[in-house]
Amino acid sequence: MDESPRLKKQKIAEKGQEKVDWKKWKAERKEETKKLKEATFLKTLEKQKKKQREEEEEEKKKQLQEEEIKRRGRPYTVSVALPGSVLDNAQSPELRTYLAGQIARACAVFCVDEVVVFDEQGDDTKSVVGEFKGIGKKGEACVQLARILQYLECPQYLRKSFFPKHQDLQFAGLLNPLDSPHHMRMDEESEFREGVVLDRPCKPGKGSFVNCGMRKEVQIDRQLQAGLRVTVRLDKSQNPESRVQKGRVVAPHVPRTESGHYWGYSVRLASCLSKVFTECSFKEGYDLTIGTSERGSRVDSVTLSPFKHALIVFGGLQGLEASVDTDQNLDVTDPSILFDHYLNTCPNQGSRTIRTEEAILITLSALRLKIETAV
């Protein structure tokens, strides 16, 4: 059937209406696109703000951790220097060894970080390799004292790796142990441990194996030479079924600076008194030096200034004056010139002489609170 003119007109009107709708649709589409772009922009902006907030929170978290580390850790060090000739005052090898053990115990009890053994005679003694040739030999007392101090500081499970049988250590097994925090038991849990790198093959890039005195060996993150002593931070998340434990090598000072643990002392040999200062193991040097003598000022009235590395020097049988006189590098006669403080730590003493091992205990006890207040 042919369509009526009326119907044709209606269809033409509808087509025109469609054209008007198309323009409207186009405008609506444009508006939707604009809104979509705005929404995308707002979403991106929100993501950036969220990321910024997370970074700020992470930064605050790091700052809190650093503050916690500063609060828990110990940033300063205390070093002790004494002449090796103190062993010459002992009458037998057994007493020499026991005297060295007393010095080691005193240093460990008061958290000494470094022990410097210097030679009053000015002989060039720099190595602990060799044999002890008898009482009274120049320099040999320094070597023996340093060797015994190192032996006692080393954790028991590492001693076989670092200390072969030696005449200097003949009676060291009879000494009282230091029992310092880094002398761990086999099943004792700790964040840090001392260990020795083992001579075991390891895949490239997989680090090395370390004996840390545990039932399992520790695999560290670095390839190191076998026989090296290392400080290891054990990973907190360990798989109990794993054949080895995981850990990372850290600097020896990290347990002290981050967790406040006392982590033993290092031992250094100096050929004379002046080398105690000039061959300092810290880059910044000693910023607080204290000499001890019965001719010094009373310790009760002294106030220590803030410091990072303190050095306390003890004399031998003849005092620090004898060490100054025999040191060819020093042009002074008065030892007090060498130190920031020259102290008498035991005024009104009841004995004519105070032995060096006694002076260490007396002095460190008298200075303990002053050191804590200064830092």
Phi, psi and chi 1 to 4 in degrees:
 res  aa     phi    psi   chi1   chi2   chi3   chi4
   1 MET       -  139.3  -82.9  179.0   76.7      -
   2 ASP   -73.6  139.6  -66.8  -24.5      -      -
   3 GLU   -72.3  143.9  -67.8  179.8  -16.2      -
   4 SER   -73.8  154.7   63.6      -      -      -
   5 PRO   -56.6  -30.1  -23.6   32.2      -      -
   6 ARG   -65.2  -44.4 -169.4  175.7  179.0 -179.0
   7 LEU   -64.9  -38.1  -72.9  170.8      -      -
   8 LYS   -62.3  -44.6  -75.4 -178.6  179.4  179.1
   9 LYS   -61.4  -38.5  -76.9 -178.6 -179.2  179.3
  10 GLN   -64.0  -40.8 -170.1  175.9   -6.3      -
  11 LYS   -67.0  -39.8  -76.0 -176.6  178.0 -179.6
  12 ILE   -63.1  -39.5  -70.1  167.9      -      -
  13 ALA   -64.3  -39.5      -      -      -      -
  14 GLU   -64.3  -38.9  -73.9  175.3   -1.4      -
  15 LYS   -63.2  -41.1  -75.0 -178.7 -179.4  178.5
  16 GLY   -63.0  -39.0      -      -      -      -
  17 GLN   -62.7  -38.6 -174.0   68.8   29.0      -
  18 GLU   -61.2  -39.2  -77.6  177.8    6.0      -
  19 LYS   -63.0  -42.9  -74.4 -179.0 -178.1  178.2
  20 VAL   -63.4  -40.9  174.0      -      -      -
  21 ASP   -63.9  -36.6  -70.3  -17.9      -      -
  22 TRP   -61.7  -43.1  174.0 -105.1      -      -
  23 LYS   -64.4  -41.5  -72.8  179.3 -177.7  178.5
  24 LYS   -64.3  -40.8 -171.3  178.5  178.5 -177.2
  25 TRP   -62.7  -38.1  178.6   83.8      -      -
  26 LYS   -63.5  -43.5 -125.5  176.7  144.5 -176.6
  27 ALA   -65.4  -41.0      -      -      -      -
  28 GLU   -64.4  -41.0  -72.1  174.5   -6.7      -
  29 ARG   -62.0  -39.8 -177.0   66.5 -175.8  -91.9
  30 LYS   -64.4  -40.5 -166.9  174.2 -179.6 -179.4
  31 GLU   -66.1  -41.0 -172.3   66.9   26.7      -
  32 GLU   -63.8  -40.8  -74.2  175.9    3.6      -
  33 THR   -62.4  -41.8  -54.9      -      -      -
  34 LYS   -61.5  -44.3 -172.6  178.8  177.6 -177.3
  35 LYS   -64.4  -38.8  -72.8 -179.2  179.0  178.6
  36 LEU   -63.9  -42.2 -173.4   64.0      -      -
  37 LYS   -63.1  -41.5  -75.6 -177.4  178.4  177.8
  38 GLU   -63.2  -42.6  -73.4  177.4   -4.1      -
  39 ALA   -63.5  -41.8      -      -      -      -
  40 THR   -63.2  -42.8  -54.2      -      -      -
  41 PHE   -62.4  -44.3  174.9   74.1      -      -
  42 LEU   -64.4  -37.4  -70.5  171.4      -      -
  43 LYS   -65.4  -43.4 -158.4  171.9 -177.9 -179.0
  44 THR   -63.4  -42.1  -53.7      -      -      -
  45 LEU   -62.1  -40.5 -166.0   64.3      -      -
  46 GLU   -64.7  -39.4 -173.6   63.3   30.9      -
  47 LYS   -63.8  -42.4  -79.2 -175.6  179.1  177.7
  48 GLN   -63.3  -42.6  -72.2  177.1   -9.7      -
  49 LYS   -63.5  -41.3  -74.3 -178.2  178.1  178.3
  50 LYS   -63.4  -42.7 -172.7  179.2  178.7 -178.6
  51 LYS   -64.2  -40.8 -172.5  178.0  179.4 -178.1
  52 GLN   -63.5  -41.4 -169.9  175.7   -4.7      -
  53 ARG   -63.5  -41.9  -77.3 -163.8  -59.3  -91.5
  54 GLU   -63.2  -41.5  -73.1  176.1   -6.9      -
  55 GLU   -64.5  -40.7  -73.7  176.6   -6.4      -
  56 GLU   -65.0  -40.2  -72.9  175.0   -3.8      -
  57 GLU   -65.6  -38.9  -72.8  175.2    1.8      -
  58 GLU   -65.5  -40.0 -171.5   67.7   25.3      -
  59 GLU   -64.2  -42.5 -172.3   66.4   27.2      -
  60 LYS   -63.3  -39.3  -75.4 -179.4 -178.4  177.8
  61 LYS   -63.1  -42.2 -165.8  175.3  179.6 -178.7
  62 LYS   -64.1  -42.2  -77.3 -177.2  179.9  178.0
  63 GLN   -62.1  -41.5  -72.6  178.5   -3.2      -
  64 LEU   -63.6  -40.3  -71.5  171.7      -      -
  65 GLN   -64.0  -42.2  -74.4  177.1  -12.2      -
  66 GLU   -63.7  -40.9  -72.7  176.1    1.4      -
  67 GLU   -64.8  -37.9  -72.6  175.2    4.4      -
  68 GLU   -65.8  -40.0  179.8   67.1   15.5      -
  69 ILE   -63.3  -44.2  -73.7  170.8      -      -
  70 LYS   -62.6  -37.2  -73.4  179.5 -179.1  177.6
  71 ARG   -70.7  -42.5 -173.1  179.9   66.1   80.2
  72 ARG   -82.6  -35.2  -70.5  171.0   51.7 -156.4
  73 GLY   -78.6  171.5      -      -      -      -
  74 ARG  -122.8  105.3  178.9  165.4   62.5   88.5
  75 PRO   -77.7  -19.7   27.8  -33.0      -      -
  76 TYR   -97.5  163.5   65.8   90.5      -      -
  77 THR  -126.1  154.0   64.9      -      -      -
  78 VAL  -124.7  123.5  176.8      -      -      -
  79 SER  -113.1  148.1  -58.9      -      -      -
  80 VAL  -123.9  133.6  162.9      -      -      -
  81 ALA  -121.7  136.0      -      -      -      -
  82 LEU  -151.2  154.4   71.5  157.8      -      -
  83 PRO   -79.0  144.4   27.6  -32.8      -      -
  84 GLY   -69.5  -15.4      -      -      -      -
  85 SER   -65.3  -10.6   60.5      -      -      -
  86 VAL   -61.6  -24.9  -63.9      -      -      -
  87 LEU   -72.5  -24.0  -68.2 -167.3      -      -
  88 ASP   -67.6  -14.0  -68.0  -26.2      -      -
  89 ASN   -82.4   -8.3 -160.9   33.0      -      -
  90 ALA   -88.0  145.5      -      -      -      -
  91 GLN   -90.7  -10.1  -71.7   78.2   21.7      -
  92 SER  -149.5  161.2   67.7      -      -      -
  93 PRO   -58.1  -35.7  -25.5   34.3      -      -
  94 GLU   -64.4  -42.9  -66.7   90.0  -19.0      -
  95 LEU   -70.5  -34.3  -70.4  175.1      -      -
  96 ARG   -60.1  -45.2  -71.9  168.4   72.1   92.8
  97 THR   -65.6  -42.7  -55.9      -      -      -
  98 TYR   -64.2  -37.6 -174.2   73.2      -      -
  99 LEU   -63.4  -42.7  176.4   55.5      -      -
 100 ALA   -62.5  -36.7      -      -      -      -
 101 GLY   -65.6  -36.9      -      -      -      -
 102 GLN   -63.1  -41.4  -76.7 -177.6  -60.5      -
 103 ILE   -64.8  -42.9  -66.4  170.3      -      -
 104 ALA   -62.6  -43.3      -      -      -      -
 105 ARG   -63.0  -42.9  -77.0  -77.7  -56.8  171.2
 106 ALA   -61.7  -42.8      -      -      -      -
 107 CYS   -66.4  -38.9  -67.7      -      -      -
 108 ALA   -70.5  -40.9      -      -      -      -
 109 VAL   -60.8  -37.9  166.2      -      -      -
 110 PHE  -100.5   19.5  -72.9   97.1      -      -
 111 CYS    56.7   47.3  -59.6      -      -      -
 112 VAL   -76.4  134.6  171.3      -      -      -
 113 ASP   -94.7  -21.7  -57.5  -69.6      -      -
 114 GLU  -147.2  136.7 -178.6 -168.5   33.6      -
 115 VAL  -118.6  122.2 -178.2      -      -      -
 116 VAL  -108.1  122.1 -173.4      -      -      -
 117 VAL  -104.4  114.2 -178.5      -      -      -
 118 PHE  -112.5  157.8   64.5   89.9      -      -
 119 ASP   -97.7  119.2 -165.4  -20.0      -      -
 120 GLU   -67.0  -25.7  -79.4 -171.9  -48.8      -
 121 GLN   -82.3  -11.3  -53.5  -61.0  -33.4      -
 122 GLY    82.1   14.4      -      -      -      -
 123 ASP   -74.2  153.1  -71.8  -14.1      -      -
 124 ASP   -84.8   91.3 -167.2   10.4      -      -
 125 THR  -114.7  108.1  -54.2      -      -      -
 126 LYS  -127.0   -5.0  -68.2 -175.1  178.8  178.0
 127 SER  -129.7  148.1  172.5      -      -      -
 128 VAL  -100.6   12.6  -68.1      -      -      -
 129 VAL   -86.6  133.9  178.2      -      -      -
 130 GLY   128.9 -177.9      -      -      -      -
 131 GLU  -113.5  148.7  -65.8 -175.6    1.9      -
 132 PHE   -77.7  128.6  168.1   59.9      -      -
 133 LYS  -104.0    6.3  -62.5  176.6 -177.7  176.8
 134 GLY   128.4  159.6      -      -      -      -
 135 ILE   -66.0  138.9  -63.0  174.4      -      -
 136 GLY    94.2   -9.3      -      -      -      -
 137 LYS   -72.1  132.0  -63.5  -70.5 -177.3 -179.9
 138 LYS   -63.6  132.9  -69.0 -177.2  179.0  179.7
 139 GLY    84.9  -29.3      -      -      -      -
 140 GLU   -66.8  -31.2  -63.7  -59.2  -28.9      -
 141 ALA   -63.4  -39.1      -      -      -      -
 142 CYS   -61.9  -44.6  -62.5      -      -      -
 143 VAL   -64.6  -44.7  174.8      -      -      -
 144 GLN   -65.2  -44.0 -173.7 -177.8   19.0      -
 145 LEU   -60.9  -45.4  176.2   58.3      -      -
 146 ALA   -62.5  -40.8      -      -      -      -
 147 ARG   -65.9  -41.9 -174.8  176.4  -81.4  115.7
 148 ILE   -67.9  -39.4  -65.9  172.8      -      -
 149 LEU   -61.7  -43.2  -69.8  174.6      -      -
 150 GLN   -64.4  -41.7  -72.5  178.1  -27.6      -
 151 TYR   -61.3  -45.0  176.6   83.8      -      -
 152 LEU   -71.0  -31.6  -72.0  174.1      -      -
 153 GLU   -72.6  -28.2 -174.1  -83.2  -24.9      -
 154 CYS   -71.4  132.8 -177.2      -      -      -
 155 PRO   -56.2  146.7  -26.0   34.4      -      -
 156 GLN   -58.4  -37.0  -72.2   87.1  -22.6      -
 157 TYR   -74.6   -6.5   55.8   85.6      -      -
 158 LEU  -105.9   -8.2  -63.9  179.7      -      -
 159 ARG   -64.8  -35.9  -73.1  175.0 -179.1  169.8
 160 LYS   -64.7  -28.4  -75.3 -174.7  178.9  179.6
 161 SER   -77.4  -28.7  -58.4      -      -      -
 162 PHE  -114.2  -16.0  -64.8  109.4      -      -
 163 PHE  -128.8   92.2  -64.7   93.7      -      -
 164 PRO   -68.5  168.1   23.6  -31.8      -      -
 165 LYS   -57.9  129.2 -170.4  175.5  179.9 -179.4
 166 HIS  -148.1  146.9 -163.9  -80.5      -      -
 167 GLN   -64.3  -33.3 -167.5  173.2   -7.1      -
 168 ASP   -61.2  -28.6  -76.4   -5.2      -      -
 169 LEU  -101.4   18.3  -56.3  173.8      -      -
 170 GLN   -57.6  -38.8 -177.1  179.9    0.8      -
 171 PHE  -111.4   11.7  -57.7  102.3      -      -
 172 ALA   -66.2  -25.7      -      -      -      -
 173 GLY   -67.3  -16.4      -      -      -      -
 174 LEU   -87.2   -9.3  -58.6  175.1      -      -
 175 LEU   -75.9  154.4  -63.7  175.9      -      -
 176 ASN   -68.6  134.3  -62.2  -41.4      -      -
 177 PRO   -70.2  154.5   24.9  -32.6      -      -
 178 LEU   -73.3  -33.3  -60.0 -170.9      -      -
 179 ASP    53.1   44.0 -156.1   18.6      -      -
 180 SER   -75.2  164.4  -64.0      -      -      -
 181 PRO   -58.1  -27.4  -26.4   34.9      -      -
 182 HIS   -86.8    2.3   65.8  -60.6      -      -
 183 HIS   -91.0   82.8  -70.7 -162.2      -      -
 184 MET   -83.3  149.4  -57.0  -74.1 -179.3      -
 185 ARG   -81.3  165.4  -80.8   65.0  172.1  171.6
 186 MET   -59.9  -44.9 -177.4  176.8  -72.7      -
 187 ASP   -99.6   11.5  -63.2  -42.7      -      -
 188 GLU   -76.5  131.8 -171.6  175.2  -10.2      -
 189 GLU   -88.2  134.8  -67.7 -175.0    1.4      -
 190 SER  -157.7  153.1  175.5      -      -      -
 191 GLU   -72.4  -33.8 -177.2 -178.4    1.0      -
 192 PHE  -121.0  153.4  -59.0   97.6      -      -
 193 ARG  -150.8  150.9  -91.6 -172.7  177.9  -96.0
 194 GLU   -90.3  144.2  -71.4  -68.2  -68.7      -
 195 GLY  -152.8  173.6      -      -      -      -
 196 VAL  -124.6  135.1   57.4      -      -      -
 197 VAL   -70.5  129.2 -179.6      -      -      -
 198 LEU   -89.5  151.8  -61.5  173.8      -      -
 199 ASP   -87.6   72.2 -171.4    8.8      -      -
 200 ARG  -127.2  138.5  -94.0 -170.9   55.5 -174.9
 201 PRO   -65.7  141.3   22.0  -30.7      -      -
 202 CYS  -140.9  145.8 -162.4      -      -      -
 203 LYS   -62.3  145.7  -67.1  179.9 -178.8  178.1
 204 PRO   -57.2  133.5  -23.4   32.5      -      -
 205 GLY    82.6    0.8      -      -      -      -
 206 LYS  -103.8   10.1  -65.4  -68.1 -176.2 -179.3
 207 GLY    80.2 -151.7      -      -      -      -
 208 SER  -134.4  166.2  -52.3      -      -      -
 209 PHE  -101.0  139.7  -70.4  102.3      -      -
 210 VAL  -128.9  137.8  175.8      -      -      -
 211 ASN   -90.6  111.4  171.8   24.1      -      -
 212 CYS  -109.0   19.6  -70.6      -      -      -
 213 GLY    74.3   23.7      -      -      -      -
 214 MET  -110.9  173.7  -53.2  166.9   69.9      -
 215 ARG   -69.3  -27.0  -63.3 -173.2 -173.8  -82.6
 216 LYS  -113.6  148.9  -62.2  178.5 -178.4  178.2
 217 GLU   -75.5  160.4  -67.8  173.0   -4.6      -
 218 VAL  -112.3  130.1  179.0      -      -      -
 219 GLN   -96.8  118.5 -170.5  171.3    8.7      -
 220 ILE   -96.9  172.6   56.6  174.1      -      -
 221 ASP   -88.1   -2.0   55.5  -26.4      -      -
 222 ARG  -129.2  150.0  -66.1  169.8   59.9 -174.5
 223 GLN   -87.9  112.3 -170.4   87.3   30.9      -
 224 LEU  -124.1  162.7  -63.4  175.2      -      -
 225 GLN   -69.6  138.2 -177.9 -178.0   -4.8      -
 226 ALA   -64.1  143.3      -      -      -      -
 227 GLY    89.8    0.7      -      -      -      -
 228 LEU   -86.1  136.7 -169.8   67.4      -      -
 229 ARG   -84.5  132.4  178.2  173.2  166.8  176.8
 230 VAL  -135.3  155.9  -68.3      -      -      -
 231 THR  -102.5  126.2  -55.5      -      -      -
 232 VAL  -117.2  132.4  178.9      -      -      -
 233 ARG   -97.2  115.7 -172.4 -158.1  -65.0  -92.7
 234 LEU   -76.4  139.7  -60.6  173.3      -      -
 235 ASP   -65.1  141.2  -68.2  -10.9      -      -
 236 LYS   -70.5  -39.5  -67.8 -178.7  179.8  178.4
 237 SER   -93.8  106.0   55.0      -      -      -
 238 GLN  -116.7  139.5  -60.8  -79.6   -3.7      -
 239 ASN   -83.3  114.1 -177.7    5.7      -      -
 240 PRO   -62.9  -21.5   19.3  -28.9      -      -
 241 GLU   -89.0   -5.7  -63.1  179.2   -0.2      -
 242 SER   -71.3  148.7  175.1      -      -      -
 243 ARG   -74.5  -25.0  -66.5  176.6   61.2 -174.1
 244 VAL  -131.0  162.0  -64.8      -      -      -
 245 GLN  -101.2  157.6  -73.0 -162.1  -47.2      -
 246 LYS  -103.9  147.4  -60.3  -73.1 -174.3  179.2
 247 GLY  -162.2  171.1      -      -      -      -
 248 ARG  -128.3  141.2  -69.0 -179.8  -67.6  113.0
 249 VAL   -77.1  133.6  175.6      -      -      -
 250 VAL  -128.6  166.5  -64.0      -      -      -
 251 ALA   -67.3  149.4      -      -      -      -
 252 PRO   -60.4  -21.8  -23.1   32.7      -      -
 253 HIS   -85.2   -9.8   64.5   77.2      -      -
 254 VAL   -60.5  -44.7  170.5      -      -      -
 255 PRO   -57.1  -33.0  -25.0   34.9      -      -
 256 ARG   -76.6  -48.0  169.4 -179.5   59.9   82.6
 257 THR   -75.9  -29.9   54.7      -      -      -
 258 GLU   -98.2  -37.9  -68.5 -168.6    6.7      -
 259 SER  -113.6   -7.4  -59.5      -      -      -
 260 GLY    76.3   13.3      -      -      -      -
 261 HIS   -77.8  142.3  -62.7  -48.7      -      -
 262 TYR   -79.8  123.6  174.5   60.6      -      -
 263 TRP  -119.8   38.5 -146.4 -115.0      -      -
 264 GLY    81.4 -177.7      -      -      -      -
 265 TYR  -123.9  155.1   52.7   76.7      -      -
 266 SER   -97.9  157.7   59.7      -      -      -
 267 VAL  -121.0  132.0 -179.6      -      -      -
 268 ARG  -131.6  139.5  175.9  164.9   67.5   90.6
 269 LEU  -100.8  137.6  -78.4  166.4      -      -
 270 ALA  -127.6  137.7      -      -      -      -
 271 SER   -76.8  -15.8   57.5      -      -      -
 272 CYS  -160.8  176.4   55.7      -      -      -
 273 LEU   -63.9  -41.6  177.8   60.2      -      -
 274 SER   -63.4  -32.6   58.5      -      -      -
 275 LYS   -69.2  -18.3  -64.6  -69.7 -179.2   68.6
 276 VAL   -59.5  -38.6  173.3      -      -      -
 277 PHE   -85.2  -44.9  -58.5   91.5      -      -
 278 THR   -75.6  -25.4   58.1      -      -      -
 279 GLU  -104.5   36.4  -64.6  178.2   -5.8      -
 280 CYS   -58.8  138.4  176.3      -      -      -
 281 SER   -81.9   -4.7   53.7      -      -      -
 282 PHE  -103.4  137.2  -54.4  106.1      -      -
 283 LYS   -60.0  -39.8  -70.9 -178.3 -179.4  179.3
 284 GLU   -75.4  -14.2  -52.6   91.4  -22.0      -
 285 GLY    78.9  179.9      -      -      -      -
 286 TYR   -85.2  121.0  -58.9  111.6      -      -
 287 ASP   -97.9    1.4   49.1    0.1      -      -
 288 LEU  -144.2  117.4  175.9   65.1      -      -
 289 THR  -120.8  134.6   54.8      -      -      -
 290 ILE  -129.8  126.2  -60.6  171.7      -      -
 291 GLY  -105.1  148.3      -      -      -      -
 292 THR  -117.7  133.9   58.8      -      -      -
 293 SER  -165.9  152.1  171.5      -      -      -
 294 GLU   -70.0  -12.6   60.6 -178.1    3.8      -
 295 ARG   -93.6    3.6  -61.0  171.7 -174.7   83.8
 296 GLY   -85.5 -179.6      -      -      -      -
 297 SER   -75.1  157.2  -53.7      -      -      -
 298 ARG   -67.2  135.4  -67.0  173.7   69.1   95.8
 299 VAL   -70.0  -23.8   68.9      -      -      -
 300 ASP   -63.4  -32.0  -53.3  -39.0      -      -
 301 SER   -94.6   -1.6   57.5      -      -      -
 302 VAL   -86.7  145.4   72.6      -      -      -
 303 THR  -123.4  126.0  -58.3      -      -      -
 304 LEU   -87.1  141.7  -57.8 -179.0      -      -
 305 SER   -83.4  159.8   55.9      -      -      -
 306 PRO   -58.9  144.7  -24.5   34.0      -      -
 307 PHE  -150.7  166.8   66.5   91.0      -      -
 308 LYS  -111.6  -38.7  -73.8 -172.8  177.5  179.3
 309 HIS  -134.2  111.4  -54.7  -67.3      -      -
 310 ALA  -101.7  145.0      -      -      -      -
 311 LEU  -127.5  127.7  171.6   67.5      -      -
 312 ILE  -117.5  121.1  -54.3  170.0      -      -
 313 VAL  -110.1  132.1 -176.7      -      -      -
 314 PHE  -114.2  146.6  -61.9   89.6      -      -
 315 GLY   -91.6  174.1      -      -      -      -
 316 GLY   -93.9 -145.4      -      -      -      -
 317 LEU   -63.6  -34.5  -60.3  175.6      -      -
 318 GLN   -99.5    7.0  -55.2  -61.2  -37.0      -
 319 GLY    83.1  178.7      -      -      -      -
 320 LEU   -68.3  -22.8  -77.3  172.2      -      -
 321 GLU   -58.7  -40.7  -68.9   77.4   10.4      -
 322 ALA   -66.4  -37.9      -      -      -      -
 323 SER   -65.2  -38.1  -57.6      -      -      -
 324 VAL   -68.0  -41.1  170.8      -      -      -
 325 ASP   -64.3  -38.2  -69.6  -19.6      -      -
 326 THR   -86.6   -7.6   56.5      -      -      -
 327 ASP   -86.4  113.2 -166.5  -26.9      -      -
 328 GLN   -72.1  -16.8  -62.8  178.0   -2.2      -
 329 ASN   -82.8   -9.2  -61.0  -38.7      -      -
 330 LEU  -108.7  132.6  -63.2  174.9      -      -
 331 ASP  -102.0    8.2  -64.3  -30.5      -      -
 332 VAL   -99.9  158.2  -61.8      -      -      -
 333 THR  -112.8  -20.4   55.0      -      -      -
 334 ASP   -99.3  113.1 -176.0    7.0      -      -
 335 PRO   -62.4  -25.7  -16.7   28.5      -      -
 336 SER   -62.2  -22.5   62.7      -      -      -
 337 ILE   -65.6  -27.6  -60.3  172.2      -      -
 338 LEU   -77.0  -15.0  -57.4  174.0      -      -
 339 PHE  -120.7  154.9  -54.6   98.2      -      -
 340 ASP   -69.9  -36.9  -61.4  -37.6      -      -
 341 HIS  -135.8  135.1  -59.9  -78.0      -      -
 342 TYR  -120.3  104.8 -163.0   56.2      -      -
 343 LEU  -117.4  146.8  -57.7  177.9      -      -
 344 ASN  -102.2  105.1  179.1    4.8      -      -
 345 THR   -87.5   -4.1   55.0      -      -      -
 346 CYS  -138.2   73.7 -173.4      -      -      -
 347 PRO   -64.8  153.6  -15.1   28.3      -      -
 348 ASN    57.5   42.2  -54.3  -39.8      -      -
 349 GLN   -66.6  146.3   61.6 -167.3   56.6      -
 350 GLY   -92.3   -0.6      -      -      -      -
 351 SER  -120.9  149.8  173.4      -      -      -
 352 ARG   -62.8  -33.3  -69.2 -170.6 -177.9   89.3
 353 THR  -131.3  147.6   56.6      -      -      -
 354 ILE  -115.0  121.8  -64.7  179.0      -      -
 355 ARG   -66.7  154.2  -61.8  171.0   64.3   89.0
 356 THR   -61.9  -41.1  -55.8      -      -      -
 357 GLU   -64.9  -29.9   64.7  -86.4   18.0      -
 358 GLU   -75.2  -39.8  -63.0  166.9  -14.7      -
 359 ALA   -62.8  -35.2      -      -      -      -
 360 ILE   -62.1  -48.4  -66.7  173.7      -      -
 361 LEU   -62.8  -45.1  -72.8  167.9      -      -
 362 ILE   -63.4  -47.0  -65.9  167.3      -      -
 363 THR   -67.7  -47.3  -58.2      -      -      -
 364 LEU   -65.3  -33.2  -66.2  176.7      -      -
 365 SER   -68.2  -41.0  178.7      -      -      -
 366 ALA   -69.9  -30.8      -      -      -      -
 367 LEU   -93.8   -7.8  -66.9  174.8      -      -
 368 ARG   -56.7  -53.9 -175.7  178.7   63.8   84.5
 369 LEU   -66.7  -35.8  -76.3  175.1      -      -
 370 LYS   -66.3  -36.8  -63.5 -179.0 -177.1  -66.3
 371 ILE   -67.7  -45.2  -72.4  172.1      -      -
 372 GLU   -63.4  -36.7  -68.6  176.3   -0.4      -
 373 THR   -69.5  -36.7  -54.8      -      -      -
 374 ALA   -67.0  -35.1      -      -      -      -
 375 VAL   -94.1      -  -65.4      -      -      -
